């Protein structure tokens, strides 16, 4: 009793004690009090609405989580530094020489030729998915095309 | 419990269970609208298995403690939070997650002054009953069990009866919650 409680704390403590009492009360006692909450039918209608809303909430949360996971995966697959088309072609070609995984790519991809510039990013990602390490681009002049 | 078991358990809740869940949500938030949001959030987390329900805990109790834990996380009340965590939450990290996901303002942002008026109004309900008044005041000061019995000069059985009286009168006086402008 030495610590002075704020009024907010007092209400929170009272709520806690009343909740403990609700949880320990018998079913008969709780049901007898239902009229004060608007009656049994009103309660049932409210609860049915709660369950539907909760399912909707859960669905939205799962959708948001899925979107977040896809976005995170995309971020993880994006090269940290952008390569020029020529750098990409050279790296792909060198990395795929003698690689068993190269059999799973097209001939054009293995040669790094004939691939439109706009498809190169996708190929780099494909190679990365196949476990082919293309290394990090450097400022090295040999990579400058 | 598996997701299917939790879903089946929720479907099988009795009217008394739902009445308890309803009462607890109103007591925790002090406001009908926030209470509805809180119930839905707790149900959603249970159905999504964001909170794990131990097999030896009933679904009704689990949902009530989940609501208490959600509100407690928002309030940052470490004592109540720890109790809910120790007894009912098998995965303590879920409490932290609850706080991180910021489920919404379930706790009414009542001013200290408004809370003071409510405290006075609650105590006034027992102006005709010194024992009940002492018990209500003792609870507000954080007393429990034997300490509370001693404070109110009553035995354990009388304490249980008086606590019930305190709850019944308070709920009757604030049927929509004490922050709901009853």
Contacts between the chains, C-beta under 8 A, distances in Angstrom:
chain1	res1	chain2	res2	distance
A	1	B	141	5.5
A	1	B	143	7.6
A	3	B	142	7.8
A	5	B	140	6.5
A	5	B	141	6.0
A	5	B	142	6.7
A	6	B	112	6.0
A	6	B	115	7.5
A	7	B	112	5.4
A	7	B	113	7.9
A	7	B	115	3.6
A	7	B	116	4.2
A	7	B	118	7.5
A	7	B	119	5.1
A	8	B	110	7.1
A	8	B	112	6.2
A	8	B	115	4.8
A	9	B	142	8.0
A	10	B	115	7.2
A	10	B	119	5.2
A	10	B	140	3.8
A	10	B	141	7.5
A	11	B	30	7.3
A	11	B	115	5.4
A	11	B	118	6.1
A	11	B	119	6.4
A	11	B	140	7.6
A	11	B	178	7.0
A	12	B	75	6.8
A	12	B	77	6.5
A	12	B	80	7.6
A	13	B	139	5.9
A	13	B	140	5.6
A	13	B	141	7.7
A	13	B	142	5.7
A	14	B	122	6.8
A	14	B	136	6.9
A	14	B	139	5.4
A	14	B	140	5.4
A	14	B	170	7.5
A	15	B	27	4.6
A	15	B	28	6.1
A	15	B	30	7.5
A	16	B	68	7.7
A	16	B	80	6.1
A	17	B	139	4.5
A	17	B	144	7.8
A	17	B	163	6.7
A	17	B	166	7.8
A	18	B	27	5.3
A	18	B	166	7.3
A	18	B	167	4.6
A	18	B	170	6.4
A	18	B	171	7.5
A	19	B	23	8.0
A	19	B	24	5.2
A	19	B	27	5.3
A	19	B	28	7.0
A	19	B	64	7.0
A	19	B	68	6.6
A	21	B	163	5.3
A	21	B	164	6.0
A	21	B	166	7.9
A	21	B	167	4.6
A	22	B	20	5.5
A	22	B	23	4.9
A	22	B	24	5.8
A	22	B	27	7.2
A	22	B	64	7.9
A	22	B	167	7.0
A	23	B	20	6.6
A	23	B	24	7.4
A	23	B	61	6.5
A	23	B	64	6.2
A	25	B	20	7.8
A	25	B	164	7.2
A	27	B	14	6.9
A	27	B	16	3.8
A	30	B	16	4.7
A	30	B	19	4.9
A	30	B	20	5.8
A	30	B	23	7.6
A	31	B	15	6.4
A	31	B	16	5.3
A	31	B	19	6.6
A	33	B	19	7.3
A	33	B	23	8.0
A	33	B	168	7.4
A	33	B	171	7.3
A	34	B	15	7.5
A	34	B	19	5.6
A	36	B	171	6.6
A	36	B	172	6.2
A	36	B	175	5.6
A	37	B	19	6.6
A	37	B	22	6.1
A	37	B	23	7.3
A	37	B	175	7.1
A	40	B	15	6.0
A	43	B	15	6.9
A	43	B	18	5.9
A	43	B	19	6.1
A	43	B	22	6.2
A	44	B	15	7.2
A	44	B	18	7.5
A	46	B	22	7.2
A	46	B	36	7.4
A	47	B	18	4.8
A	47	B	21	7.9
A	47	B	22	7.5
A	50	B	36	6.7
A	50	B	39	5.0
A	50	B	40	5.3
A	50	B	43	6.2
A	51	B	10	6.9
A	51	B	43	6.2
A	53	B	40	4.6
A	54	B	39	7.8
A	54	B	40	4.6
A	54	B	41	7.6
A	54	B	43	3.5
A	54	B	44	4.2
A	54	B	47	6.2
A	55	B	44	7.6
A	55	B	47	6.7
A	57	B	40	5.9
A	57	B	41	7.1
A	57	B	44	4.2
A	58	B	44	4.6
A	58	B	47	5.3
A	58	B	48	4.8
A	61	B	44	6.9
A	61	B	48	6.5
A	62	B	48	7.2
